[in-house]
């Protein structure tokens, strides 16, 4: 298993988790030893297990979901629902041998662009130990 590759990480984030002054555009950004593709969603409750598994099936090395804290969710239980779905998707990835650590979630608020990139780097490092996605 090769650990010397630049993982591709998909970052799905709730807009309420960013600082008000954070200017964060969607698209692909290069980080130190990884590539990140960013997508904002209106609420982390919109995340579905099927979509997460399809991303892995399409060859993405890892996924990081950034949700707002439970107390700040505009839909009250959105980030809690997302957490349950992430837990289930991780279980599925572990059971099929792809690796549960390809998928992660954090609940934070008031994040700067630098803090988001640091979270993505942590996910990339966890994924790097698993090696490249075998679905590629």
N, C-alpha and C positions, 0 to 999 in steps of 0.2 A: 504494500500500500504506500503510495507516494504522498509525502507531506510537503513536498516542495512545489506547490502550485498556488496560483492566485484564485481563491474561491470567489464565485459569483454569489452575492447575497442579495436577496430581495427584501426590501424594508417596506413594511406596510405600517403606516403610522396614522394615529388620530391627530387631527389638527389642534385639538385642545391640549395635547401633550407638549407643544412647543411654546417657547417664550413669545410674548407679543411682538417683540422686535426681531425675531428670527425670520430671516428671508431664506426660505428653503424651497427651491424649485424641484419639480419632479424630473426624473430622468436618471441617467447613469453618471456616477461619480467614481473616480479612482481614489482609493485610499492606500495606505501603506501595506501592500501585499494583498489587496483585494479589490474587487469591483462591486459597487453597490448600485442597485436599481431601486429608486424610491417611488412610492405611490401613497398618496394621502387618501384616506377614506373618511367619511363623515362621522363614523362611529365604529369602534372595534367590534361591536356586536354584528357587523355586516360580514365578518370573516366566517367562511364556511370550511369545514373539514375537507370536503371534496376539492375545493379550489386550492387549498394548501398542498394536498397530495398531488394534484395535477401539476403544480409548479415543480415539485420534486420529480415527477414523472417526465417532465419536459427538460430536465437536466440541470435545474438550479441547484447549486451546492448547499445553500442554506437559506433560511427565512428568519428574519427578526421582526416581531410584531411589537410596536411601541404603542401602548394604550394609556389613556389618562387614568389617574388614580380613581378608585371606586367612588370616593366622596365628590369627585368633580365630573362624573359622567353625566352628560346632558340627558341621557335616557335611563338614568338611575342604575340599571343593572347591565349596561352594555359591556363594560370591561370585564365584569364577572362572567357573563355568557362567553365572551371571547376566551377567557382563561380556561373555562371548561372545555371548549372546543380545541384549544391548543393542547391541553393535557391529553385529550382523546387522540388527536392526530399524532402526537409524540409516541403514544402507546402503539399506534398502528405502525409507525415507521420503525420502532424498535422490534416489533414482532416480525416484520418482513426482512429484518437484517440490514436496513439502510442506515439506521442510526437515529435515535430520538434527539440527539444533540444537533441535528440539522435544523431544528425548529426551536425557537426561543421566544419568550415574551417578557417584557418589562412594563411596569406601570409607573410612569413618572409624569411630572408636569414641569412647565417652565424650562424646558430643555433648550439649550443653544445648539447651533449647528455643530459646534465642536463636540459637545456632549453626545449628540446623536451619532456622530462619526466614531466616537470612542466606544459606544455600545455596539455599533456594527463591527468594529475591529475585534471586540470580545467574541462576537458570534463567529467571525471569520477564523479566529484562532481555535475555537472549539471545533469548527468544521474541518479545519486543516488536519487535525489529529485523526479524523475519520477517513481522510483521503477524498479524492474526487468522487462526485456522485456517480455511482455505478450505472445510472440510467443514461449517461452521456454517450 
